[in-house]
Amino acid sequence: MRSLQRMRRASLPTNTNRTMRYLALQVRLVREELDELSEIEQNLRSSYSRHSALQNELQVQVDKYQSWRNGIKLDLFQMQSRKEELQTEIDNTLERIQRKVAEVQEQVHELEQLVDGHTLPLEST
């Protein structure tokens, strides 16, 4: 970039030797400018390459996170389903137990009525 400033400051000489030196100087300045531009281009390519690599790594991490999150959601869904199944099983078991208790209470009541209606004499010794 400095060479552009030098090119602007240089004035066109009048004789042939000076013109040739001037043109040689201009060629050298242009080559320097091209070298600088090539270095800038190489730096940009390198930066772009690093940026792409970082972007790819970030995408891998995002994919891993989403997979992990989806796995947790699936686990939670399965746990919720299992919880509902277990709750249904518990409710059904409790209902069966309550019916059985009611049956036993009914039998006990019938036996109590039987015993009350048929009092057995106590044997004395």
Rosetta silent file (secondary structure, phi, psi, omega in degrees, C-alpha in Angstrom):
SEQUENCE: MRSLQRMRRASLPTNTNRTMRYLALQVRLVREELDELSEIEQNLRSSYSRHSALQNELQVQVDKYQSWRNGIKLDLFQMQSRKEELQTEIDNTLERIQRKVAEVQEQVHELEQLVDGHTLPLEST
SCORE:     score description
SCORE:     0.000 S_00000001
   1 L     0.000  -31.597  177.158    0.000    0.000    0.000 S_00000001
   2 H   -65.338  -32.030 -178.229    2.960    2.299    0.623 S_00000001
   3 H   -66.330  -30.556  176.301    4.094    1.728   -2.936 S_00000001
   4 H   -62.548  -39.380  178.815    0.858    3.277   -4.232 S_00000001
   5 H   -64.846  -39.901  178.904    1.728    6.451   -2.364 S_00000001
   6 H   -63.997  -41.135 -179.681    5.212    6.435   -3.913 S_00000001
   7 H   -61.445  -39.865 -178.828    3.718    5.967   -7.386 S_00000001
   8 H   -67.365  -35.342 -178.297    1.469    8.980   -6.897 S_00000001
   9 H   -75.619  -28.055 -176.923    4.338   11.189   -5.744 S_00000001
  10 L   -68.327  139.405  178.554    6.620   10.293   -8.647 S_00000001
  11 L  -110.772  151.902 -176.977    6.467   12.681  -11.565 S_00000001
  12 L   -69.194  122.548  179.836    7.070   11.770  -15.188 S_00000001
  13 L   -76.054  170.037 -175.143   10.705   12.603  -16.222 S_00000001
  14 L   -98.471  -35.806 -177.540   11.603   14.307  -19.502 S_00000001
  15 L   -96.561  167.178 -172.157   14.572   12.393  -20.984 S_00000001
  16 H   -64.913  -45.496  179.786   14.747    8.727  -22.042 S_00000001
  17 H   -61.215  -44.738  179.159   17.181    7.484  -19.368 S_00000001
  18 H   -65.838  -35.624  178.748   15.136    9.047  -16.659 S_00000001
  19 H   -64.839  -43.521  179.314   12.009    7.619  -18.280 S_00000001
  20 H   -64.045  -43.413  177.204   13.504    4.135  -18.292 S_00000001
  21 H   -63.193  -40.727  178.518   14.554    4.467  -14.631 S_00000001
  22 H   -61.499  -46.002  179.189   11.124    5.801  -13.836 S_00000001
  23 H   -65.239  -39.275  177.708    9.455    2.854  -15.608 S_00000001
  24 H   -63.113  -41.643  177.147   11.812    0.386  -13.884 S_00000001
  25 H   -62.739  -43.022  179.686   10.908    1.974  -10.573 S_00000001
  26 H   -62.833  -40.697  177.973    7.228    1.737  -11.447 S_00000001
  27 H   -62.384  -44.615  178.760    7.629   -1.947  -12.389 S_00000001
  28 H   -62.348  -42.099  178.984    9.400   -2.611   -9.093 S_00000001
  29 H   -64.787  -39.954  178.505    6.673   -0.771   -7.168 S_00000001
  30 H   -65.454  -41.902  178.016    3.956   -2.719   -8.989 S_00000001
  31 H   -62.402  -42.318  176.816    5.749   -5.992   -8.214 S_00000001
  32 H   -60.441  -42.826  179.143    6.006   -4.994   -4.545 S_00000001
  33 H   -62.362  -43.025  177.341    2.333   -4.145   -4.593 S_00000001
  34 H   -61.639  -40.394  177.426    1.549   -7.536   -6.171 S_00000001
  35 H   -61.909  -44.761  178.035    3.644   -9.258   -3.494 S_00000001
  36 H   -61.607  -43.937  179.442    1.747   -7.404   -0.782 S_00000001
  37 H   -64.520  -38.139  177.063   -1.562   -8.294   -2.414 S_00000001
  38 H   -63.680  -40.872  177.945   -0.498  -11.943   -2.705 S_00000001
  39 H   -64.285  -43.067  177.585    0.371  -11.982    0.992 S_00000001
  40 H   -61.438  -44.070  179.026   -2.995  -10.425    1.850 S_00000001
  41 H   -60.685  -44.085  179.483   -4.736  -12.990   -0.365 S_00000001
  42 H   -62.665  -41.732  177.351   -2.849  -15.831    1.338 S_00000001
  43 H   -62.634  -41.092  178.594   -3.770  -14.469    4.776 S_00000001
  44 H   -64.618  -42.836  178.420   -7.411  -14.221    3.722 S_00000001
  45 H   -62.148  -41.764  178.884   -7.387  -17.787    2.403 S_00000001
  46 H   -64.521  -44.326  178.185   -5.802  -18.989    5.621 S_00000001
  47 H   -62.278  -42.451  178.833   -8.336  -17.072    7.717 S_00000001
  48 H   -62.758  -41.424  179.305  -11.179  -18.448    5.627 S_00000001
  49 H   -62.734  -44.812  177.621   -9.824  -21.959    6.016 S_00000001
  50 H   -63.411  -41.860  178.695   -9.606  -21.564    9.817 S_00000001
  51 H   -60.764  -45.104  179.728  -13.087  -20.048    9.855 S_00000001
  52 H   -62.475  -42.662  179.453  -14.472  -22.984    7.852 S_00000001
  53 H   -62.864  -43.238  178.257  -12.788  -25.499   10.144 S_00000001
  54 H   -64.974  -40.003  179.186  -14.198  -23.740   13.219 S_00000001
  55 H   -64.339  -41.543  177.894  -17.629  -23.563   11.626 S_00000001
  56 H   -63.941  -42.620  179.108  -17.511  -27.297   10.848 S_00000001
  57 H   -64.316  -40.391  177.550  -16.425  -28.104   14.407 S_00000001
  58 H   -61.648  -41.929  179.311  -19.205  -25.917   15.762 S_00000001
  59 H   -63.736  -38.747  176.628  -21.730  -27.760   13.593 S_00000001
  60 H   -60.903  -44.440 -179.866  -20.436  -31.094   14.915 S_00000001
  61 H   -65.198  -40.332  177.972  -20.883  -29.820   18.480 S_00000001
  62 H   -62.630  -43.951  179.125  -24.389  -28.530   17.687 S_00000001
  63 H   -62.064  -41.995  177.883  -25.315  -31.900   16.164 S_00000001
  64 H   -61.999  -45.022 -179.982  -23.977  -33.719   19.239 S_00000001
  65 H   -61.079  -45.362 -179.270  -25.933  -31.411   21.544 S_00000001
  66 H   -64.337  -38.536  177.695  -29.144  -31.863   19.553 S_00000001
  67 H   -64.116  -44.249  179.064  -28.675  -35.622   19.538 S_00000001
  68 H   -61.686  -45.912 -179.308  -28.065  -35.596   23.296 S_00000001
  69 H   -63.288  -42.609  178.357  -31.103  -33.362   23.853 S_00000001
  70 H   -65.014  -35.717  176.224  -33.284  -35.554   21.654 S_00000001
  71 H   -63.262  -41.645  178.498  -32.052  -38.605   23.570 S_00000001
  72 H   -65.367  -43.053  179.184  -33.045  -36.971   26.851 S_00000001
  73 H   -60.814  -41.542  178.982  -36.453  -36.048   25.438 S_00000001
  74 H   -64.297  -44.615  177.986  -36.925  -39.650   24.303 S_00000001
  75 H   -59.358  -44.366  179.810  -35.842  -40.935   27.738 S_00000001
  76 H   -63.700  -41.289  178.425  -38.261  -38.540   29.436 S_00000001
  77 H   -62.699  -44.201  179.106  -41.071  -39.594   27.121 S_00000001
  78 H   -64.834  -39.717  178.259  -40.328  -43.274   27.804 S_00000001
  79 H   -64.687  -42.124  178.848  -40.170  -42.615   31.547 S_00000001
  80 H   -62.644  -43.529  178.503  -43.483  -40.756   31.423 S_00000001
  81 H   -62.346  -44.282  179.939  -45.063  -43.622   29.480 S_00000001
  82 H   -64.416  -39.020  178.438  -43.651  -46.161   31.941 S_00000001
  83 H   -61.281  -43.809  179.309  -44.886  -44.043   34.853 S_00000001
  84 H   -64.226  -40.808  177.646  -48.375  -44.007   33.354 S_00000001
  85 H   -61.163  -46.706 -179.805  -48.240  -47.786   32.817 S_00000001
  86 H   -63.640  -39.734  179.104  -47.119  -48.331   36.408 S_00000001
  87 H   -62.870  -41.601  177.900  -49.804  -45.966   37.716 S_00000001
  88 H   -63.195  -43.391  179.128  -52.446  -47.906   35.781 S_00000001
  89 H   -62.287  -43.420  178.819  -51.042  -51.167   37.133 S_00000001
  90 H   -62.945  -46.011  179.510  -51.059  -49.792   40.691 S_00000001
  91 H   -59.991  -44.011  179.372  -54.636  -48.525   40.289 S_00000001
  92 H   -63.945  -43.650  178.683  -55.786  -51.899   38.937 S_00000001
  93 H   -62.906  -44.481  179.062  -54.008  -53.793   41.741 S_00000001
  94 H   -60.969  -41.575  178.558  -55.485  -51.457   44.349 S_00000001
  95 H   -62.979  -42.578  177.588  -58.931  -51.972   42.853 S_00000001
  96 H   -63.243  -41.900  179.124  -58.502  -55.775   42.975 S_00000001
  97 H   -63.241  -43.310 -179.929  -57.312  -55.585   46.578 S_00000001
  98 H   -63.265  -39.206  176.935  -60.300  -53.409   47.520 S_00000001
  99 H   -64.847  -42.371 -179.696  -62.678  -55.876   45.847 S_00000001
 100 H   -64.130  -43.035  178.121  -60.983  -58.773   47.657 S_00000001
 101 H   -60.806  -42.396  179.061  -61.176  -56.902   50.975 S_00000001
 102 H   -62.396  -41.637  178.289  -64.879  -56.248   50.329 S_00000001
 103 H   -62.076  -45.254 -179.199  -65.390  -59.961   49.566 S_00000001
 104 H   -64.955  -42.510  177.836  -63.568  -60.984   52.750 S_00000001
 105 H   -61.063  -39.038  177.838  -65.530  -58.442   54.801 S_00000001
 106 H   -63.517  -43.579  178.757  -68.750  -59.850   53.335 S_00000001
 107 H   -64.624  -41.131  178.459  -67.644  -63.375   54.233 S_00000001
 108 H   -61.895  -44.227  179.599  -66.722  -62.269   57.744 S_00000001
 109 H   -60.976  -44.309  177.974  -70.120  -60.596   58.094 S_00000001
 110 H   -62.292  -41.810  178.796  -71.869  -63.774   56.897 S_00000001
 111 H   -65.210  -39.481  178.357  -69.833  -65.852   59.348 S_00000001
 112 H   -62.612  -40.748  177.898  -70.672  -63.457   62.177 S_00000001
 113 H   -65.223  -39.170  177.956  -74.362  -63.796   61.347 S_00000001
 114 H   -62.374  -45.906 -178.721  -74.008  -67.564   61.262 S_00000001
 115 H   -65.345  -43.253  179.852  -72.278  -67.575   64.623 S_00000001
 116 H   -62.538  -37.906 -178.604  -74.859  -65.194   66.128 S_00000001
 117 H   -76.495  -22.474 -177.616  -77.721  -67.377   64.854 S_00000001
 118 L  -128.351   79.474 -179.343  -76.208  -70.614   66.137 S_00000001
 119 L   -72.308  128.432  179.863  -74.772  -70.044   69.501 S_00000001
 120 L   -91.783  133.517  177.751  -72.689  -72.993   70.533 S_00000001
 121 L   -71.447  143.698  177.560  -72.913  -74.092   74.184 S_00000001
 122 L   -80.872  136.841  177.753  -69.672  -73.990   76.066 S_00000001
 123 L   -80.744  133.701  178.013  -68.547  -77.284   77.463 S_00000001
 124 L  -102.233  144.024 -179.884  -67.925  -77.214   81.159 S_00000001
 125 L  -109.793    0.000    0.000  -65.267  -79.334   82.688 S_00000001
